[in-house]
């Protein structure tokens, strides 16, 4: 059996995007005040991840840069692929305070994720949010495993 064929696909997720796949995949991203919600179907072993910049849109914008748009749309994408809402679980990661931006941005990004997931009855298994340091996140959509590295200057600390 070809082991490379069994290895999860690997993707780097840019800000303002959503990744969903029925193929077990490893999704990576880097977060400061942005937030990623990692969503997976615990029974079927697949799911996705988003990376949004702001909690809510302004000026009529409606795209995945905003948590209030991105989270429900990602849930819809997973449900449209055949998942049941009762089989979904989530992780929330990011939302650090950026000293160069308004400190509410990270806090509001986390708040919208937790509020929407609660409203959608999707349990949050890991909430690794806040603080003053960015994070590197890696999510396995097949197993639900989340790896987070806290960025400490040029050095990193695994949590």
ABEGO torsion letter per residue (X at the ends): XBAAAABBBBBBBBBGBBBBBABBBBBBBBBBABBBBBBBBAAAGBEBBBBBABABBBGGBBBAABAAAAAAAAAAAAAAAGBBAAABBBBBBEGBBBAABBAAAAAAAAAAAAAAAAAAGBBBABBBBEEABBBBBBBBAAAGBBBBBBBBEABBBBX
